[in-house]
Amino acid sequence: MRRSGWLAIALPAIALLVSLAVAAERMRVTDIEGLVSGALVVEPAEMNPNPIGQGGFANGFAFAPGRAELAYSAIEEKGGQLTSVVRIVQVERLWTVPRQQMKTFVDRARRKHTFPENTMVNLPFAERERELLSLKIARSADSLLGQFIEGPIDWSPDGTRLAIYAVTEDPIKSYTTRDLWVVDYAAGKRQPLTHSAWVTEAVWSPDSKWLAFAAEQAEVKAPRSAPKPTPPGLWLANVKSGALRRIGEGGIDLEWSARGNRLKFRRSGDDERGREYDAETGKTAPGALPAMVQFPYEISPDGRYVAILQDAPEGRHLEVRERSTNARLVNLPAEALGCWHPDSRMLAYFDNNCTLVMTSLEGPHRGHAEKVSAEAEIHLVAPFHPLVQWSNQIVPPSWAFRQSRYAQNPEAGEGGSWIALISHGQLRLLGLAHRKPQIHERAALGWLTPQEERSVVCSNMKQIALGLIMYAGDYDTSLPPSYSRVNEVFGPYVPTQDLFDRPGYPKRPVFRYLARGVVRLGGIKDEDSSQLPIGVIDYWKDGGYVAYADGHVQWVPREEMEEVLLRAQEFDRYQRGK
């Protein structure tokens, strides 16, 4: 059977286009690489290539508010001497940075030529980290002696001070204390707030003026040479003046109001009503608190949600509830709590395989577990230590992970963030790329604007038309028979069956096949092929897209649609055997 001239010429080019179209296959929501949160897709990029610290092991860390910096505490060994250090890391400098270096070129005449060249370099340790505090530690055969810094680390909201815990141990005398210090970020000057006490909890006020903390009595009395021990109780420290005010006998679940003038707390685990201390008047009154949680929990930064780790017969699971209504939003298998994203829309945690994963609280990925990194694991430290923390800084798009695949396409990126975690005793940073969803992902999410939806349908129709022509090329120029399920018959010739569906509505086909009987494309004249419709998608009120026998697709207004579709009756002239 003779093929028409246009078909013989077009088939090789069409085959190439269809093969390329397979790479742009449309995804469903569960196939999107990354976690959808808000209007962005958050996707793991890479771990920090340069190490943090100088060996030893980290035991606490915290991101600085509003800056790409990370404070951490670690115990390191230098020349046989154990040292407890607190350092500030310039997070961006853990990755390679652009630097201009002078290069030398020797020509054939052995003359040297020097010229500048921009290259990506690794910065030395001194340019990546700054030491804030250092304490020498003695040690016995099986434990530490003396004083060392232990996590967690808490930044003041204005980023000018850090609250840290100084632990003193003497196993011979069974003497252990955990005191609270405030360290100045700029100068490194430390200000002890307690002496020979055991501080269990500390919370900054939103204005960074006050630091509330609960102290208990240490295990034994302090040596005579030590300062007078801080009495047990709930305390309020004026950070600027250093003045301390005892406001109660004890406290747990400390939480400041948004204005920073009231401190909510419970006296003990049996206190169901709670208390509220007014920092301006100095008075304490009964206060309403959310229902008590008897399990490990983390409250979201905006105070709207609480993540709870619960034990059940089938295993541990993570619940996320809205605090005002107690409505359950997420219920997932989990091994340990992690951390909230600063905007409270995402949560990182450890699943039953001790792998770090993240989930979203809004949109189509709510409750969907997305793997973050195979390198992450639970570091078994004291219960009050944070396992992971999410940065509260969105990296500017100009920097955003140069080594990631989005570096070649800046328009697709919206910056990024970091997750800090301790793995094998080492502090690691995982970069997360934030990007805009691609149009096929927006279609899967149902986020397309009407104009974008029409653009996607037009692209789908072109791929269907090309697939039909490819099919005809393999079957003696014959199109699939009209009595068959067209999408199944020539399925191998299109990248995905989703092309037949409305974008964002899987399993809702909108494509109509117009060929009648078994039609031979080879018998269609070139001038007729551009006018003979073979398929249509027209669920819009004002018209639809029509695919023609020559492979082109055209928008047809509603008032002209009936006339165009009537042309499909001309297929009777080209049926096999006629």
PLY file of the C-alpha trace (Angstrom):
ply
format ascii 1.0
element vertex 578
property float x
property float y
property float z
element edge 577
property int vertex1
property int vertex2
end_header
0.00 0.00 0.00
1.45 3.38 -1.04
2.07 5.91 1.70
1.26 9.53 0.98
4.24 11.84 0.52
3.73 13.85 3.70
3.46 10.70 5.80
6.67 9.17 4.48
8.60 12.36 5.22
7.03 13.06 8.61
7.28 9.62 10.22
11.03 9.70 11.10
10.73 13.16 12.65
7.56 12.17 14.47
9.28 9.08 15.92
11.98 11.30 17.39
9.47 13.74 18.88
7.44 10.96 20.47
10.55 9.37 22.00
11.50 12.74 23.48
7.97 13.23 24.79
8.32 10.09 26.94
10.83 11.96 29.10
8.18 14.59 29.88
5.66 12.08 31.17
3.01 13.64 33.36
3.12 12.64 37.02
0.52 11.88 39.58
0.64 13.48 43.03
2.41 10.50 44.59
5.07 10.53 41.85
6.24 14.10 42.45
9.87 14.06 43.57
9.92 16.01 46.81
7.32 17.22 49.28
4.64 19.70 48.23
4.25 22.45 50.82
2.40 25.64 50.10
3.22 26.73 46.56
6.65 25.03 46.55
8.14 21.57 46.21
10.81 20.88 48.85
13.38 18.34 47.71
16.56 17.03 49.43
19.68 18.25 47.61
22.95 17.31 49.31
24.89 16.93 52.57
27.58 19.44 53.47
30.81 18.44 51.68
33.09 20.12 54.26
33.04 18.74 57.84
31.84 20.68 60.87
34.21 20.89 63.83
37.61 19.29 64.33
36.77 15.72 65.19
35.23 14.68 68.50
31.46 14.50 68.82
28.71 17.12 68.82
26.05 17.22 71.53
23.96 20.29 70.76
23.18 22.76 67.98
20.78 25.50 66.91
20.28 27.72 63.86
20.59 31.47 64.39
17.35 33.40 63.79
17.39 35.31 60.52
21.00 34.43 59.63
22.67 31.57 57.78
24.61 30.59 60.91
24.62 27.56 63.19
25.82 27.39 66.79
26.96 24.01 68.08
28.63 22.48 71.12
31.08 19.60 70.90
33.73 17.75 72.88
37.04 17.44 71.02
40.49 16.10 71.80
43.54 18.17 71.02
46.96 16.79 71.94
45.51 14.47 74.57
43.45 17.28 76.15
39.65 17.10 76.04
38.03 20.44 75.28
34.38 21.51 75.32
33.78 24.12 72.64
30.94 26.29 71.35
31.38 27.53 67.77
29.47 29.54 65.18
29.38 28.07 61.67
28.86 30.14 58.52
26.55 27.62 56.89
26.94 28.80 53.30
30.71 28.37 53.54
30.41 24.64 54.14
29.76 24.37 50.41
32.18 25.49 47.73
32.19 29.23 47.08
33.30 31.24 44.02
36.74 32.78 44.33
38.98 34.52 41.82
42.36 32.83 41.56
45.40 33.67 39.48
46.33 31.02 36.94
49.66 30.73 35.12
50.00 29.65 31.50
53.32 28.82 29.79
53.37 29.20 26.01
55.59 27.42 23.50
58.25 30.06 23.93
58.32 29.25 27.65
56.91 32.63 28.53
54.64 32.77 31.57
51.26 34.48 31.37
49.17 35.16 34.48
45.42 35.73 34.31
42.52 35.69 36.80
40.04 32.82 36.74
36.83 32.27 38.70
36.80 28.85 40.35
34.79 27.06 43.06
36.95 26.49 46.15
36.64 24.98 49.64
37.31 27.57 52.33
39.67 26.74 55.22
38.28 25.95 58.67
39.15 29.40 60.06
36.92 31.05 57.44
34.02 28.63 58.04
33.82 28.64 61.85
34.39 30.99 64.77
35.06 29.76 68.30
32.78 31.37 70.88
33.66 29.46 74.05
36.21 26.83 75.11
36.53 24.84 78.35
39.24 22.31 79.19
37.96 19.05 80.64
39.72 16.54 82.87
38.72 12.90 82.63
38.93 9.65 84.54
39.02 6.13 83.14
35.27 6.00 82.42
33.85 9.52 82.62
34.44 13.23 82.32
35.55 15.39 85.21
34.91 19.08 85.61
32.74 21.32 83.48
31.61 20.94 79.88
28.90 22.35 77.61
25.92 20.19 76.71
22.97 20.73 74.37
20.43 21.95 73.66
21.44 25.46 72.61
18.75 28.15 72.52
19.20 31.43 70.62
17.42 34.54 71.80
14.82 35.60 69.20
16.89 38.69 68.30
19.97 36.52 67.69
22.27 38.41 70.09
22.63 35.79 72.86
22.68 32.04 73.38
21.40 30.07 76.35
23.59 27.02 76.99
23.88 24.38 79.69
27.14 23.90 81.62
27.35 20.44 83.21
29.76 19.64 86.04
30.42 16.01 86.90
32.44 14.36 89.65
31.59 10.63 89.70
33.80 10.03 92.72
31.73 12.42 94.83
28.47 11.65 92.98
28.24 15.34 92.20
26.43 16.51 89.09
25.00 19.92 88.23
23.46 21.45 85.11
23.65 25.22 85.21
22.30 27.78 82.77
24.60 30.29 81.10
23.89 33.15 78.70
26.66 33.81 76.17
27.00 37.02 74.16
27.12 36.26 70.42
29.47 39.10 69.48
32.02 38.96 72.31
31.65 35.41 73.64
31.29 36.73 77.20
29.39 34.27 79.42
26.95 35.16 82.19
26.05 32.32 84.63
22.42 32.52 85.75
22.52 29.59 88.19
25.08 27.89 90.41
25.13 24.25 91.52
21.57 23.63 90.32
19.91 21.30 87.84
18.08 23.36 85.18
15.41 21.33 83.39
13.88 23.84 80.99
14.52 27.37 79.69
12.42 29.54 77.35
13.17 32.97 75.85
10.47 35.64 75.72
9.62 36.82 72.16
11.24 40.22 72.82
14.48 38.56 74.10
14.23 40.56 77.33
13.42 37.66 79.66
14.63 34.10 80.04
12.36 31.89 82.11
13.78 28.65 83.50
12.95 25.89 85.97
15.66 24.72 88.37
15.76 21.71 90.64
18.14 20.86 93.44
21.36 19.15 92.35
22.05 15.58 93.46
24.32 16.59 96.36
25.44 19.75 98.02
28.01 21.79 96.20
31.58 22.04 97.53
32.25 24.87 99.95
34.44 26.59 97.39
31.52 26.82 94.94
29.15 29.83 94.88
25.93 29.61 96.87
23.56 27.13 95.09
20.55 28.52 93.29
17.39 27.47 95.18
14.91 25.23 93.32
11.95 26.93 91.67
10.68 28.75 88.62
12.85 31.75 87.81
12.70 34.78 85.54
15.99 36.38 84.46
16.33 39.91 83.11
19.05 39.16 80.56
20.29 42.72 80.23
20.72 43.43 83.95
21.27 39.86 85.11
18.63 40.25 87.84
16.83 37.05 88.87
13.26 36.81 90.15
11.82 33.64 91.70
8.19 33.45 90.57
7.16 29.98 91.75
8.12 26.75 93.44
8.58 24.96 90.15
7.31 24.71 86.61
7.03 22.60 83.48
5.68 23.19 79.95
6.84 26.82 79.91
5.29 28.91 77.14
5.35 32.68 76.54
2.45 34.67 75.12
2.90 36.31 71.72
3.46 39.74 73.31
6.03 38.34 75.73
4.34 39.78 78.83
2.79 36.55 80.17
4.37 33.18 80.96
2.16 30.11 80.93
3.27 27.07 82.92
2.22 24.16 85.09
3.51 23.62 88.58
3.79 19.87 87.99
2.47 17.08 85.82
-0.66 16.86 87.98
-1.56 20.52 87.46
-4.48 20.41 85.00
-5.43 24.11 85.22
-2.04 25.66 84.71
-0.77 29.07 85.80
-0.07 32.39 84.12
2.55 34.84 85.35
2.31 38.52 84.35
5.86 39.86 83.91
4.65 43.47 84.09
2.68 43.24 87.36
4.59 40.32 88.91
1.35 38.48 89.73
0.47 34.83 89.11
-3.09 33.73 88.39
-4.84 30.55 87.19
-4.57 30.26 83.42
-6.03 28.09 80.71
-3.66 25.71 78.96
-4.23 23.16 76.19
-5.02 19.63 77.29
-2.04 17.89 78.88
-0.01 15.58 76.71
1.42 12.52 78.43
3.66 11.52 75.50
6.78 13.08 73.93
5.60 16.07 71.93
6.76 19.11 69.93
4.68 22.29 69.51
4.86 24.02 66.14
6.61 27.43 66.02
3.31 29.27 65.48
1.69 27.38 68.39
-1.17 26.01 66.25
-0.17 22.34 66.14
1.35 19.70 68.37
3.21 16.61 67.18
2.82 13.67 69.57
4.72 10.37 69.62
2.48 7.60 70.95
2.93 3.91 71.68
0.33 1.46 70.44
0.08 -2.36 70.14
0.91 -2.14 66.44
3.94 0.10 67.13
4.82 3.73 67.67
3.13 6.36 65.57
3.22 10.11 65.11
0.09 12.19 65.47
-0.22 15.86 64.57
-3.21 17.63 66.09
-4.59 21.15 65.95
-4.28 22.52 69.47
-7.45 24.63 69.42
-9.79 21.83 68.26
-7.72 18.69 69.03
-8.50 17.55 65.46
-6.06 14.95 64.16
-4.38 15.99 60.91
-1.65 13.37 60.48
-1.14 9.81 61.73
2.04 8.05 60.56
4.31 5.22 61.81
7.32 6.75 63.58
10.20 5.93 65.87
11.16 9.37 67.18
10.19 13.02 66.95
12.19 15.41 64.82
11.59 19.10 64.23
9.17 21.59 62.72
9.89 23.79 59.74
9.88 27.43 60.93
6.67 28.19 58.98
4.89 25.26 60.76
3.77 23.72 57.46
6.22 20.79 57.44
7.54 18.33 60.01
10.65 16.13 59.94
10.73 12.94 62.03
12.23 9.43 62.15
10.18 6.55 60.73
10.15 2.94 61.96
13.38 2.25 60.05
15.08 5.17 61.87
15.28 7.04 58.57
14.72 10.79 58.54
11.56 11.65 56.60
9.34 14.72 56.30
5.63 15.32 55.88
3.39 18.28 55.10
0.37 19.54 57.02
-1.40 21.10 54.07
-2.23 20.40 50.46
-2.21 17.09 48.59
0.90 15.80 50.40
-0.59 16.07 53.88
0.38 12.92 55.71
2.66 11.79 52.87
6.08 10.58 54.11
8.97 11.77 51.94
12.43 10.31 52.60
14.98 13.00 53.43
18.31 11.18 53.66
19.64 7.66 54.06
22.57 9.07 56.06
20.36 10.36 58.85
19.87 8.23 61.94
18.77 8.60 65.54
21.62 9.61 67.81
20.87 8.17 71.23
21.37 11.11 73.56
19.45 12.39 76.57
15.69 12.90 75.98
15.96 16.69 76.18
18.37 16.90 73.23
16.95 17.81 69.83
17.64 15.14 67.25
17.23 17.43 64.25
16.50 21.08 63.57
15.22 22.93 60.51
16.75 26.28 59.59
14.60 29.39 59.81
16.50 30.96 56.92
15.49 30.63 53.27
18.64 30.69 51.17
18.65 33.43 48.50
18.13 32.02 44.99
21.51 33.45 43.94
23.25 30.93 46.20
20.80 28.04 46.42
22.89 24.90 46.30
25.17 25.41 43.34
25.91 21.70 43.19
22.23 20.74 42.83
20.54 20.08 39.52
18.63 23.37 39.84
21.86 25.34 39.58
21.56 25.14 35.79
17.98 26.45 35.88
17.77 29.35 38.37
14.23 30.21 37.29
12.98 26.90 38.71
14.51 27.51 42.14
13.10 29.47 45.05
16.11 29.12 47.35
16.34 26.44 50.01
16.75 25.58 53.66
18.83 23.24 55.82
18.22 20.42 58.25
20.89 19.89 60.92
21.26 16.46 62.52
23.76 14.37 64.44
24.86 11.16 62.73
27.57 8.89 64.19
28.39 11.69 66.62
29.07 14.12 63.77
27.01 17.21 63.08
25.77 17.19 59.48
23.76 19.62 57.37
21.40 18.55 54.63
20.54 21.13 52.00
16.94 21.22 50.80
16.09 22.82 47.46
12.83 24.76 47.27
11.45 24.98 43.76
8.31 25.86 41.88
6.26 22.89 40.65
6.69 22.20 36.97
3.61 22.46 34.80
3.01 18.69 34.67
3.31 18.62 38.48
0.88 21.52 38.76
-1.50 19.55 36.59
-1.21 16.52 38.87
-1.87 18.79 41.87
-4.89 20.44 40.25
-3.19 23.84 40.52
-3.40 24.89 36.89
-4.92 28.18 35.90
-7.50 27.96 33.07
-4.88 29.20 30.62
-2.31 26.66 31.84
-4.86 23.84 31.67
-5.57 24.64 28.03
-1.85 24.68 27.31
-1.45 21.21 28.87
-4.44 19.84 26.93
-3.02 21.22 23.68
0.30 19.49 24.41
-1.51 16.25 25.26
-3.47 16.41 22.02
-0.29 16.86 19.99
1.22 13.77 21.60
-1.95 11.77 20.94
-1.98 12.87 17.29
1.68 11.90 16.90
0.98 8.56 18.55
-1.85 7.84 16.10
0.40 8.61 13.13
3.17 6.41 14.59
0.65 3.60 14.96
-0.39 4.02 11.33
3.23 3.81 10.26
3.55 0.36 11.86
0.17 -0.97 10.63
0.24 -0.32 6.90
-0.95 3.31 7.33
-4.13 2.19 9.15
-5.45 4.02 12.21
-6.78 2.03 15.20
-10.30 0.73 14.51
-13.06 2.92 15.91
-14.72 -0.02 17.67
-11.61 -0.62 19.82
-10.45 1.12 22.98
-8.10 3.50 21.27
-6.12 4.45 24.38
-5.33 0.77 24.96
-4.65 -0.20 21.35
-1.99 2.40 20.67
-0.87 2.84 24.30
2.80 2.05 23.49
2.85 5.03 21.12
2.10 7.65 23.80
4.19 8.40 26.90
1.34 7.95 29.39
-2.34 7.05 29.51
-2.93 10.26 31.46
-2.92 12.14 28.16
-6.53 11.08 27.62
-7.64 12.48 31.01
-8.41 16.00 32.08
-5.27 17.47 33.75
-5.46 16.99 37.48
-8.35 14.48 37.23
-6.91 10.97 36.78
-9.19 8.30 35.29
-11.53 10.93 33.83
-10.96 10.64 30.06
-12.01 13.62 27.92
-10.51 12.59 24.57
-12.95 11.52 21.82
-11.73 9.47 18.86
-13.40 10.52 15.59
-12.15 7.97 13.04
-14.87 5.66 11.69
-14.16 2.00 11.03
-10.60 1.10 9.97
-9.10 4.12 8.20
-6.01 4.15 5.96
-3.98 7.33 6.37
-1.97 6.36 3.31
-4.98 6.93 1.10
-5.66 10.45 2.32
-4.59 13.24 0.06
-2.12 15.73 1.49
-4.55 18.64 1.13
-7.33 16.67 2.87
-5.20 15.49 5.84
-4.95 19.01 7.25
-8.77 19.33 7.28
-9.77 15.84 8.46
-10.28 15.69 12.29
-9.23 12.49 14.09
-9.78 13.48 17.73
-11.21 16.20 19.95
-11.18 17.44 23.55
-13.92 20.01 24.01
-15.15 20.13 27.60
-14.95 23.94 27.64
-18.04 26.03 26.95
-16.29 28.23 24.39
-14.66 25.50 22.30
-11.98 22.82 22.30
-8.85 21.38 20.70
-9.09 19.30 17.54
-6.33 17.01 16.21
-6.13 16.52 12.47
-4.87 13.67 10.29
-1.64 15.49 9.44
-0.74 15.71 13.16
-1.43 19.38 13.84
-3.73 20.57 16.65
-5.93 23.64 16.54
-8.29 25.47 18.91
-11.82 25.55 17.45
-14.45 27.97 18.82
-17.74 26.45 19.95
-19.75 28.02 17.11
-17.49 26.32 14.54
-17.13 22.99 16.34
-20.16 21.26 14.81
-19.03 22.05 11.26
-15.50 20.76 11.96
-16.73 17.53 13.53
-19.01 16.84 10.56
-15.88 16.51 8.45
-15.11 13.29 10.32
-17.80 11.64 8.18
-15.34 11.84 5.30
-13.44 8.98 6.94
-15.96 6.71 5.18
-14.10 7.41 1.93
-10.80 6.16 3.36
-11.91 2.99 5.13
-9.94 -0.15 4.32
-11.38 -1.97 1.34
-12.95 1.09 -0.24
0 1
1 2
2 3
3 4
4 5
5 6
6 7
7 8
8 9
9 10
10 11
11 12
12 13
13 14
14 15
15 16
16 17
17 18
18 19
19 20
20 21
21 22
22 23
23 24
24 25
25 26
26 27
27 28
28 29
29 30
30 31
31 32
32 33
33 34
34 35
35 36
36 37
37 38
38 39
39 40
40 41
41 42
42 43
43 44
44 45
45 46
46 47
47 48
48 49
49 50
50 51
51 52
52 53
53 54
54 55
55 56
56 57
57 58
58 59
59 60
60 61
61 62
62 63
63 64
64 65
65 66
66 67
67 68
68 69
69 70
70 71
71 72
72 73
73 74
74 75
75 76
76 77
77 78
78 79
79 80
80 81
81 82
82 83
83 84
84 85
85 86
86 87
87 88
88 89
89 90
90 91
91 92
92 93
93 94
94 95
95 96
96 97
97 98
98 99
99 100
100 101
101 102
102 103
103 104
104 105
105 106
106 107
107 108
108 109
109 110
110 111
111 112
112 113
113 114
114 115
115 116
116 117
117 118
118 119
119 120
120 121
121 122
122 123
123 124
124 125
125 126
126 127
127 128
128 129
129 130
130 131
131 132
132 133
133 134
134 135
135 136
136 137
137 138
138 139
139 140
140 141
141 142
142 143
143 144
144 145
145 146
146 147
147 148
148 149
149 150
150 151
151 152
152 153
153 154
154 155
155 156
156 157
157 158
158 159
159 160
160 161
161 162
162 163
163 164
164 165
165 166
166 167
167 168
168 169
169 170
170 171
171 172
172 173
173 174
174 175
175 176
176 177
177 178
178 179
179 180
180 181
181 182
182 183
183 184
184 185
185 186
186 187
187 188
188 189
189 190
190 191
191 192
192 193
193 194
194 195
195 196
196 197
197 198
198 199
199 200
200 201
201 202
202 203
203 204
204 205
205 206
206 207
207 208
208 209
209 210
210 211
211 212
212 213
213 214
214 215
215 216
216 217
217 218
218 219
219 220
220 221
221 222
222 223
223 224
224 225
225 226
226 227
227 228
228 229
229 230
230 231
231 232
232 233
233 234
234 235
235 236
236 237
237 238
238 239
239 240
240 241
241 242
242 243
243 244
244 245
245 246
246 247
247 248
248 249
249 250
250 251
251 252
252 253
253 254
254 255
255 256
256 257
257 258
258 259
259 260
260 261
261 262
262 263
263 264
264 265
265 266
266 267
267 268
268 269
269 270
270 271
271 272
272 273
273 274
274 275
275 276
276 277
277 278
278 279
279 280
280 281
281 282
282 283
283 284
284 285
285 286
286 287
287 288
288 289
289 290
290 291
291 292
292 293
293 294
294 295
295 296
296 297
297 298
298 299
299 300
300 301
301 302
302 303
303 304
304 305
305 306
306 307
307 308
308 309
309 310
310 311
311 312
312 313
313 314
314 315
315 316
316 317
317 318
318 319
319 320
320 321
321 322
322 323
323 324
324 325
325 326
326 327
327 328
328 329
329 330
330 331
331 332
332 333
333 334
334 335
335 336
336 337
337 338
338 339
339 340
340 341
341 342
342 343
343 344
344 345
345 346
346 347
347 348
348 349
349 350
350 351
351 352
352 353
353 354
354 355
355 356
356 357
357 358
358 359
359 360
360 361
361 362
362 363
363 364
364 365
365 366
366 367
367 368
368 369
369 370
370 371
371 372
372 373
373 374
374 375
375 376
376 377
377 378
378 379
379 380
380 381
381 382
382 383
383 384
384 385
385 386
386 387
387 388
388 389
389 390
390 391
391 392
392 393
393 394
394 395
395 396
396 397
397 398
398 399
399 400
400 401
401 402
402 403
403 404
404 405
405 406
406 407
407 408
408 409
409 410
410 411
411 412
412 413
413 414
414 415
415 416
416 417
417 418
418 419
419 420
420 421
421 422
422 423
423 424
424 425
425 426
426 427
427 428
428 429
429 430
430 431
431 432
432 433
433 434
434 435
435 436
436 437
437 438
438 439
439 440
440 441
441 442
442 443
443 444
444 445
445 446
446 447
447 448
448 449
449 450
450 451
451 452
452 453
453 454
454 455
455 456
456 457
457 458
458 459
459 460
460 461
461 462
462 463
463 464
464 465
465 466
466 467
467 468
468 469
469 470
470 471
471 472
472 473
473 474
474 475
475 476
476 477
477 478
478 479
479 480
480 481
481 482
482 483
483 484
484 485
485 486
486 487
487 488
488 489
489 490
490 491
491 492
492 493
493 494
494 495
495 496
496 497
497 498
498 499
499 500
500 501
501 502
502 503
503 504
504 505
505 506
506 507
507 508
508 509
509 510
510 511
511 512
512 513
513 514
514 515
515 516
516 517
517 518
518 519
519 520
520 521
521 522
522 523
523 524
524 525
525 526
526 527
527 528
528 529
529 530
530 531
531 532
532 533
533 534
534 535
535 536
536 537
537 538
538 539
539 540
540 541
541 542
542 543
543 544
544 545
545 546
546 547
547 548
548 549
549 550
550 551
551 552
552 553
553 554
554 555
555 556
556 557
557 558
558 559
559 560
560 561
561 562
562 563
563 564
564 565
565 566
566 567
567 568
568 569
569 570
570 571
571 572
572 573
573 574
574 575
575 576
576 577
